[in-house]
Structures are given as C-alpha cells and as structure tokens.
C-alpha cells in the first residue's frame, strides 16, 4: 500500500483523537497568553511605555518575542507530554499498534502531529501579536501604531524559533514517549532548560546546549542592523539534532515491546 | 484438513532471564472457538502479544493465515481483530468517536461503525462519553473496534475478565454469535474454566510457559474418566486416616467432607462399610464425573511435582 496514504490515515486518526481535549485549548490559549498581557499593558500604560521617536510596533515585537521565547520551551514540554500521555492514559498504545499500519507509519503520524502543533501555535502567536497592534491602534490612535512596520517579522521570527526549537522538542518527545511518568520527562526538560541558563553565563560549549539554541540564535532585536536569517548555525544544529533524535525514537518504538 | 489459521512453531520468549514461553506449538483450526486456558502468569497474554507482533517473535515462529507474521504484518493485522486485557478506550470521546479514530486508521467505510455498534448492541449508548461506560460496555466497545475491519480472526484476551454475571453471559452470546453467524475464528484466552467449557470447540492448556494439552474440548475428558467421591461425615480426621490406610489419596479435606478419586462405583460400598464399622456417621455420599476444573487442576498440578 502507498506509504503516503497510510501516513495520511494515521495523521487524520491522530488529529481526530484530540477532539474536546484540553490540549486543543492549550494550543490556542497558550499562544494568546503573552499577547493578552501585552494588550493590557499597551491599553493601560501605553503612554509610559512607548518612547519618543520609537516605532511602537518595534516595541510590541520585542515585548512579544522576548518573553515568548523564554516561555516557549515549557509549552513544548507540555505538548510533548500530551501527545504521548493520551495513549498511556487510555491504554491505547497496544490498540494503535495492532492496526494494519506499519509501526513506522503510526510513529511518524504522531511525530508529524506534534511538530504541526508546535508550528501552528507559533504562527497563532504571531497572529495574536499583530492583532494586539491593530486593536491598540484603534483604541489609542495617538500611540503611533499607524507607522509603517515590516509585519512579516511577526511570523518570520516565530518561524525561526520553530526551527531552533525542534532540537530539544525531539528530545522531549522521545522522553514522553518512553516514560509513562509525566514528572520524569518534565523534570528532564526543566532541568535541561535551567542548566542552559546557568551554563550560558560562561561555559564555552553553551552554544551547543540543545535547550538554548532558540535563545542564542535569535539575535538582538534592538540592534540597528538586525536581520532575521543570521546565526544560522543554531538552526542547523537544532534541525540536525531533531533528525537524529526523531529517527532514534522511531527505531526505539518500532523495536520495542508494546505493553 | 485445511491449514490452521494460527500456527506457532517452537515459540519461546524471554523477559530478561525469565523464560516466559517455552516451545509453544499452537494449531488453531479455521472456524473454531479456540480456548487458550491457563492460570494467571502462565504466559497467555505474552503469547497473544506475540501473535499480534506487539512483542516480536523470531522468524518462522508464528504463522497466521499460513503466512509468516513478521514479513506480512500489515496484511495479517488487516484481517485480525484484537481485544487485549484492559480496555483501550479514549475516555474523553464518545463510543462512536472512539470507533471513528480506529476507522480512520483502517480505512473502513463510514457505515461500518453503525454495523459494529449493532453487533455489540451498543447503539443506544454510542453517543455517551466513554468515561461513563460500565466495564461491560467498555469491553463491548473494544470488541466493536476489533470488528471494524470485518476480520476473519478475532483474538480476545480475557474478554470476560471483571464482568458481572450478566455481562459474562452477554459477552459469551456475542462470541458464539460471531463464530456461528459471522463465521469468524475466535482465539480466546481465559483463566476461567467454566467459561471456556461453555464456549470452546478446541482448547490448549498452558502453564508456566508450556502447553500441557491441546486438542478438542471433548478429548480432555477422555483418559481422565475417574470418578470423584465426596463423603460428608462427622469425624473428618478419623475418616481421612481410615481412607489413607485403604491407600486412597485425598484430594480435598475440609471441616465437613472428604473428596477422593475412585476407579469405579463399586468402591463406594466398600468405603461406606469401612467407615461405618469404625462408628463414623455418614451424612452423604456423592459421586461426580470429574469436571474440566478438576482435570485442569490435575494437569497443572502435575507440573509442580
């Protein structure tokens, strides 16, 4: 049978099972969290924040991307947990792996849905952030949101974050697939992220730490010559790691006994 | 005779150093209800997981529909429906939505969902959330999802486990109906012997990873046609020692009665006389053909010695 059709079937089943689950709301509410706070800040304290001569869109971008980039790893850890724990909680690993699809297909469907969820959330985050700008523009015309600004940054930056995230996301996915215990994989993830924060203070190998690519690779938004597609080595490291880990996790799942 | 639907050849399996299965040679005939019997921990579920490739067997050990399992996995699983141990159900979805998840994976036509719901008699509750289902309904939903592909072979692991008597009867009727009216071969594991006795056409008895008996259900009774005598009496210990002196083996002894196997009914009179002569009061003498339960206990006990 055609592998592409099989994969499509796997993915559509995978998406269907998340109906009416908390995770679907999480994928929408999570990306809205920072934009909502920003909306409140600009509406209530806009005059104090927006400095003279600075494009408020630039400020909104920083207010969105910087905290977003910091919180996003935790979001990824939780999504990785959800897509796997739904099977543990329902005892359904044995159900999905006794269907007439190859193990590789069932595994790949799950990976694909996981990656799509992360991507979708980041794009939603960009959309929400732009919406904040337009709402403030209407509500407080004197803040200067009518100035020109390259809005595509609200999508290209999250897309860059997405690419730099896949590295540690793959690790989180593997851990959550292996361990039924939620605390274990969450603990490793948080430990990984915090250890990066500490090591980045001076360790010379910190740029190779998988939980830090998206922070080191983003670049300085405030810099005068800021460009999105620089620091490409972090993207390559992240993607390379993701490919290796997703393949290993797949081999693990295909060979493993399923209880 | 047509080729067996399931055929295992020298199937063995280890959990680290523990030998869970040893030289299992199963032959499940087409159209049968095959009872796979054994006490807890005998290796039933391990065998079933191997048959479904949840645990990997070695090449050449498992053939289903006459084909090597490892090499034809997807094709074979497309013709097999399985229900393994505790129900696999997404609790946040309704029964119908649970079936829809699997339907999408197996690419069955949409109206098949209604058909299988009818077969397992779950139509009325199909749109309730599965978390509100009773265990019996969960098991029937599991069976429904196993039936989605209209499989030729059903592999059911302890399908009546944990059900109340009416649930057990319902499940039993369902299994018989699937076998007789829908022509499905059913491979069914259980540790409840009376269940298998009422259902199966063929049985295999497994204990400690080994097959102890395999064949027709009727065949079990042959060669095991001894009679069991139950004696209800007032002085059990004295009675027991008299019987021991007469070189009988006591299979069960409790506060009120003694159970012994005997060869023929003529011995009953002899035993009665011996006991009465020693001033023991007898309240009841009852003989019974050995049922499957005691045969089973005998077979599995032999291995311990």
Interface residues (C-beta under 8 A of the other chain):
Chain A: X1 X9 X10 X12 X13 X16 X17 X19 X20 X21 X86 X89 X90 X91 X92 X94 X95 X96 X97 X98 X99 X100 X101 X102 X106 X255 X257 X258 X259
Chain B: X49 X52 X53 X54 X55 X56 X73 X74 X75 X77 X78 X80 X82 X84 X85 X86 X87 X88 X89 X90 X91 X92 X93 X97 X100 X101 X102 X104 X105 X106 X107 X145 X149
